[in-house]
Structures are given as structure tokens and as C-alpha cells.
Amino acid sequence: MKLWGGRFSKAASSSANEFNASIEFDQRLYKQDITGSIAHAKMLAKQGIITKEEALAIESSLLEILDDIEDGKIEFTIEQEDIHMNIESILTEKLGPIGKKLHTARSRNDQVAVDLRLFLKEEVKSQINLLKTLNSTLVNIAKNNKDTVMPGYTHLQRAQPVTFAYYMMAYYQMFKRDISRLEDCNKRMDVLPLGSGALAGTTYDTDRDFLAKELGFEYVSENAMDSVSDRDFAIEFIACCSTTMMHLSRFCEELIIWSSTEFSFVEMDDAYSTGSSIMPQKKNPDMAELIRGKTGRVYGDLVTLLTIMKGLPLAYNKDMQEDKLPVFDASDTLKASISIFTQMISTMKVNSDVMEKAAKSGFMNATDAADYLVSKGLAFRDCHEIIGKIVLYCVNNQKAIEELTLDELKTFSDKFEEDIYDKINIRACIAAKKSKGSTSFESVEEMLKDK
């Protein structure tokens, strides 16, 4: 019989049972559910709602159930719908009437909410640790490539020379912000909903502050109706996952381009590449491509949960049972993506010679040539026009700016002197940057300091 079946004169059909049940996916919350139930039993005993002996019996039995679940000795049933009722049903079988007392002063509504918050708090910690490992890997790559010169791009067109270390530290900043977002998200997740009841609170003299301390929550929710119907924390969590996946996807796009024969800036390790079933020469960056593809999947998880919640009146509605699948999928996908990405970049080969050769073509010293003329007293806009004409001349004559003779340069401006060649050397262009956060070797050293 259903634990809520007293009001019903007819059993649910088998098809309704199957459609209604969430045990197939929410069984993943078994540990959080048991943790919450033990804390609830302790609180009931502390408040004299059940006896200390009853609370101890409940705790002991729940811990036995936890061990049995982890040992694979328990099979959950769709008849009991979800993880919460499955565990309560098993507990009642073990303890009889004492087991039935556990649900005093709580509802499945607040039970679901606390389980999901407990789960996501753990996921946040796990993701932060993975991102910190990724950033440590980026720092190591940067430290090994402080002198590796490469093209920087805008519009995927060669723009100005930078170092590979500088490039890596740009992504470091993205993932650093991702860590900060998760930490901030956790502040709003760190609110205890347990003790809210179905939506209006409870008539029992409970101690929710005790529950918060037992379960490691910083705050107690202030409105029971909001507590059971809120999934903002889950939406925000998936939004954080989506942003991190976007950063990973951007990085993967670059690696895919860089590992092509046309670029050959990097080469993926064989352990993180795949071949072709028909073309024996192929070495495909499939891990990077999969992360790029999975990004859309996580975006879909965010849209799914936003759509579930968009039209729900207060308080709890059964639609909200569908919150867990997108949450689980987003978190699992992100963790797997960060992990494989970190392994992939830690083993890739950086072709520094190819990068530097590319940096020496494409007129990437043009801006520095313009800045040189500014230092000679001309207005930047005039300098921009002069160098533009020089670039056109170089294109038509298949030359680089630094290959022009001083006489050729003086046909465009009499401000050019012999020292121009020192200013438009690629490494000199990098070293000359003075602004904080620039690509200069000195600036990158500062970025890597204490990391």
C-alpha cells in the first residue's frame, strides 16, 4: 500500500505507477536522504516529539539501510515512487510503528528540497576542485612557455604577437571566474528548507536551527512556501555549469583549429585522439569536439529547468520532480568534461617553432610601427593611415614591414629612422607592452607569480 494511500479506494494503475515514479533517477540521492532523515530524527528527540530511544533506533536502522544500499542488497520499487518513500518503507519494515514516526513534522516537499541542496553543495565542491586542478595545469603550461611567441587574433585574423603563456593565462582567468561563480552560487544554496512541511510550516515545536547545524547549512529558510517551491538554486547551478562549458568549448575550438595541419600549433597526444575507420592517416581531436558538442547539452539542461519552473503556481507541483534529471546531467557532463580536458591539455605537444614563424607573418607588428610614429610626435590617426598604406605596399610587393629599407619607409614618412627595426622585431613588440595585464614577458611573470 502507498504510504499516502489512506484517502484512496482504488490502487493506481501499473502504467500510472510507472509514469509517476522517479526512483529510476532519484535513487542517486539515497545518501542525502538518509543523512537528512537522521538529522530529523535527532531533532524530533531533542524536542521531545519522539523518545531518544526511538531516535537511536531510527538512526541505527537508517545506517544499516545505507550499508545495504551501498552493498547492493536493496532493490527499490516503483510502487514506492521515489527514494524518500522507498527508504521510509524499508525503515518501517525494519522498525514497525517506530519507523512510521520519522515523517512527523516534515513533508516529502521539504525532504526533496533538502536532499537536492545537500547533493548540489557536494557537487559544487567537486567542481571547484576540478577547476582548480585545471587552472594549475594551465599555470604549468604557461610556465613552460613563457618565451613561446604566437599570433594573437581578432576576427580569427592575425592581429598582434603574444606569448603562449599569456594565451593560457587568459583562459585561467575564465576558469577563475567560474570558481568564483560556483562559490557565490553556493551561498544561496546553503539555506535549509527542511522543517517547512508541505508549504505552511508545522504545528510541532521543532528546532530548525538545530537541523541546519546538523546538516551543515549556514542559513535557515525564512518562508516555508518559498522553501518547498524554490528551484532558483538549481537553475543558478546549471547556469554556472553552462558558463564553464562555454569556456571549455571556446578553448576546445581553438585546440581543434590549432591541431589542424593548416595551423599545426599543437598536437594532441595519441591517448586523447581517435582515428578514422576509412582514412588511415587521420588523427582526430575527438575529446575536444565532444566537449564542444556536450556544451549544447548542458545549455539544454538549463532551458529544461527554466521551462519546468516558468508557469508553476505556489507551492510544490509534481512538475518539479523533473528537476533532477537536468541537474544530474549538467553536473555529470561538466565534471567529465573538465577532467578529460585537463588530461588532454596536460599531454599536448606545443609546436613553438611553428607558432613563432606564424607570428612573424601577417603584419602583426603594424600597430607597433604606428606607435613608433606616435613617439615621433604624430597623431595616432595619422600614424594609422601611414602604416595602412605601408601594409598595402607590402602586400603588393610581397614583403614584410621589417624587410623594407629605410628609404622605402621614408617615402611614407620622414619620421622613420634606423631605430624602427628594433621596435618592430616581434619579440620587441611583445616586450614593449607596458600596461598592466599586457602580454609583455614582465607582465606574464607577474601573472604567474605565487601560482
N, C-alpha and C positions, 0 to 999 in steps of 0.2 A: 504493500500500500504506500502511496505517496505520503511524504511527511506533512504535506498540506492537504491531504485528501478528505478530511472530515466533512467538509461542506458539500462534497460531490457524491452523487448517487450512481454515477456511471464512470467506469475507468476510461482513461484516454485511449484512443486507438493506437495501434502499433505505429502507424505512419505519423501520427501526431507526436508520439513519444520520440520517434527518431528525428523528426523535424525540430522539435523543441529542445532536444538535448544539446549541451555544449561540452560534455565530458570528453569528447574526442580531442578537443584542443585545450580546454581549461584545466585538465588534469595536470598540466605543467605547473600549476600554482599550488600543488599539494603541500609543499614545504611552507609556503607563506600562509596557507590556510591553517595549518596545524600550529604554526607559531602564533598567529592571531588568536586562535581558539585557546591555547594555553594561557596567554596573557589575559584573555577574557575570563577564564575560569578563576584565575588568581584574583582578579578584581572582584568577581562575584563573591568569593570567600572573604576577601578583605572587608567588603561592605556588609557581610552577614546575610547575603542573599542566598547563598548555599554554604554548607559547612566546609571547614578546612579539609576534613577527611574526604568529602566528595570532590573537592577541587584537586586534591592529590591523586585520587583515583582516576579522575578525568585526565590529568596531566600524564600520569604513568601510562594509561591506555593509549593516549594520543602519540606518545613517543614510541610505543610498541607498533602502532599503525604506521608511523613514519619509517621505522626499520623494515617492516613488512613490505611497504611500497617500494623502498629502495632495493630490497632483495628480490623484487618481482613476485611476491607471494599473493598480491592482491589484484583482482580483476574488477575494474569499475564497470558499472552498468548504466545503460541509457535510461533505465527505469527511474533511477535516482537523479537523472538530468545533468547535474554538474558536479564539480569537485567538492563543493561545500556540502551538498546533501549526501553525496556518496560517503564522505568521511564521517558525517554525523550518523548516518545509518550504520556504518561499521562500528562506530563507537557505542551506539545503542545496543547493538547485538552483543557487544562485549560486556557492557555495564548494566544493561537493562534500564530501569527508571532513572538511575543517576545520569546516564548518558543523555536522557531527554531534557535534563535541566540546563545543559550547556547553552541552549539557544535563548535562555532567559535574557531579556534586556538587549537583544540585538535582532537585526533582520538580515536576510541574505543581501539586501541592498547595501548596507554599510559593510558587510562582510566582503562582498565583491570589491568594493571600493578600496578597502584597506589592503586586501591581497594584491591588487594591481599596483597600488602605490608602493608596497613593500618590494614587489618584483622590480619595478622600474627604478627604485632607488639603488638596487643592486646592479641593474643594467647600466645606469649612469656611471657608477664607479668602474665597472668593467670597461666601458667605452673610453673613459678618461685615461685609464691605464694604457689601453691600446694606442690612443692618440699620443700619449707621452712617449711611448716606445717608438712610434713613427717619427716624432719630432727629433728624438735622439738619433735616429738613423739619418735623418736629413742633416743634422749637425755634423755627423761623422763624414757624410759625403761632401759637405761643404768644406770641412777642414782639409780634406784630401784634394780639394780642387780650388783652392784659393787663387791659384795662378792660372787656372784654365780659362782662357778667353773664348767667348762665343758671341754670336749675334743676339741682340735683343730685338724684339719685334713689336710693331703695332700694325694692325690690319693683316697680320701674318706676312708683312713685308719687313725686310731688314731695316732696322731703324738706327740703333746706336750700339756700340760694343759694351758688353757687360762681362762679368765673370760667372762661371757656372755656380760657384759658391753663392753669389748674390741671387741667382735664379732660385736655387734651392731654399734660401732663406726667405724668399717671397712666399713660397708655399708653407714654410714653417709658421709664418705669421697667420696664414689662413687657419691652419690646424690649431694654433694657439687660441685664436678667437673661438673655434669650435669647442675647445675645452672650457673656455670661459662661459660660453652659452649653456653648456651642459651643467656647469656649476650653478649658474643662475636659475636654470630650469629646475634644478633640484630644490632650490629654496621654496618654490611654490608647490613642489611635490611633497615636501616634508611637513605635511599637515595631516593630522589623524582624523579620519572620518568615523572610525569605529565608536559605537555608542550613540550614533544618530538615530538608530532604529530605522523604520521604513521610510520616514520623512519628517516626523514631528517630534522626535525625541522619545523618551521613555518615562514611565511613572516611577520606575525604580530609582533608588538613591545610589547612582553609580558614581564612579570616580574616573573620569576620562583623562585627567591629568596623570593618574597612575598608569593608565593604559598607554599614554603617549611615552612615558618614561620607559616602560617595559619594552615597547616596540621600537624605541629609538627615534621617535618623531619629535621635532623641535616645537611644533605648534599643535594646538587642538582647533578643529574647525569651529567657526562661530555660528553657523546656521545649518541645522540638520537637513533642511530641504535641499540646500545647495550641496551639502556634503555627498549625498547619495546620487545626485543627478549631474554632478560636475565631471567632465572628462577633459577640461582645459589642459590639465597637466599631461595627459596622454597625447593630446593634439600638439602641444608645445614640444613634447619629447620627439614626436615623429618629425616635426618641423626642424628640430636640431639635427636629427638623422639625415633629413633631406639636404640640409645645407652642407653637412660634411660629405655626403655622397656627391654633391655638386662639385665640391673642391677636389675630391678624388677623381671625378670624371674629367675635369679640366686637365688635371695632371696626366691622367691616362691618355687623353687626346694628344698631348704633347709627346708623350713617350711613344705612342703609335706612329706619329709623324717622324719623330727623331730616329726611330729604329728602321724606317724605310730606307731602301737603297739610295733614294734621291737625297736624303739627309745624311744618314749613317753617323749621326752624332753619338748614339748609344747602341748597345747590343744587349738584348735580353739574354739572361742565362738560359741554357737548354732546359733546366729544371722548371722554368716558368714560361715555356713556349710550347707550341704544338706544330705539327707538320700537316701536309696536305695528303689526302687519300689518292690523289692522281698526279700531283706535281712534286717530284722528289726533292727539288731544290728549296722548297718553301720552309720558312721559319716564321711562324705567325705569333704575334703578341696577344694571344687569346685571353690571358688573365686580365690585361688592361682593357681589352674590348668587352669582356664580361662585366667588369666593374662599371664601365661606361653604360652598358645596357641595363644593369641592375639598378642604376640610378633612377631610371624611369619607373621601375617597380616600386621603389621607396616613395617616389612622388605620388604614385597611385595609392599607396597606403595612407598618405596624408589626406588626399582628396576623399578616400573612402570614409575615414573617420569624421572629417568635416561634414560630409554629406549625411552620414548617420545622425549627427547631432543637430543639423541645421533647423529641423522643424519639430523638435521634441518639446512638448509642454512639461512643466514641472509636475511630479518629480521624476522618479525612475520609470523607464519604459523598457519593454523587452528588446526593443531595437538595440539597446546598449550592450546586449550580450555579444553583439558583433564587433565590439571594440577590441577584443583581444587578438583576433587574427591579424589585423594590420599592425598592431603594436608588436606582436611577436615577430612578424615577418620583417618589419623595418629594423628592429634591433638585431635580429639574427643576420640579416643581409649586410648591415653596416659592419658588424663585428667581423664577419668573414671577409668582407672587402678590405677593411683596414689591415687585417692580419696578412692576407695574401699579398696585398700591395707593399707592405713593409718588407716582406721576404723578397719580393720581386726587385725592388729598387736597391736593396742591400747587396744584391748579387749582380746587378747590371754592370756592363763594361762601359766606361766613358771614353769616347774617342777624342781626346783633347786636341790632337793634331788636326783632325777634320774640322772641329769646331773653330779653331783659330784661323784656319785657312778661309773658312766661310766668313769669319769676322773681318777679314782683310779685303773683302769684296763687297760691292753693294753701296759704296759711298757712305759708309756709316760714320766716317769722320767729317761729314759735311757740316754738322751742327758745330763741331769744334772749330772748323775753319771759319764759320760765321762768327763764333765767339772771339776768335783771334782778331778779326777785323774790328769787332766791338772794342777790344782792348787798345786798338789803334785810334779810337776816337769816333768811329762811325756809328750811326744809329742802327739798332738791330734789324729793323725792317729793310733798311738799305743793304745791310750785310746779307740778309736772307735772299734778296733778289740777286745780288752779285754771285753768291755761291750757287744759286739755282742755275744761273747761266753757265757757270763753270761745269756743273754736273752735266748739263745738256751738251756742252762742248766735249766732255769726256766720253759721254755715250756715243756721240757721233764719230769720235776718233778712237774708240775702244781703249781708253786709258783710265787709270785710277787718278784721283786728285793728287796723291803723293808722287805720281810719276810725271806730273807736269813740271816743266822747267820754270825757273823763277821768271824768265822773260815771258813765258806763256801766261803765268799768273798775273803779271803786271799789266797785261793787256786788258784785264778785267778791273784791276785796282792798283794804284801805285802805292798802296799801303802795305803790300806784301813785301816781306824781307826774308832773308835766308832762314831766320828762326821759325818760319812757318812749318818747316819739315819736322822740327822737334814737337810741334804742337799737334800735328795730325797723325803721328805714329799711333797705332791702335792702342798699345799699352799706355802711352802717354795720355790718350783721350780718357782712358779709364782712371788713371792716377790723378788727373786734373780735377775730377769732380770734388767739390768741397762741401756741398750741402749735407746736412745730417740725413742719414738714411740712403745715401747715394751708393753707387756701385764701386766707388774707389776702393783700392786694396785696404787702405786705412779704415774706411767706414765698415767694410765687411769684417775686418778684425774686431772692430767694436761690437758688431752684431754677434760674433761668435764668443765674445768674452764671457767667461763664467758659465758657459753652456757645455 
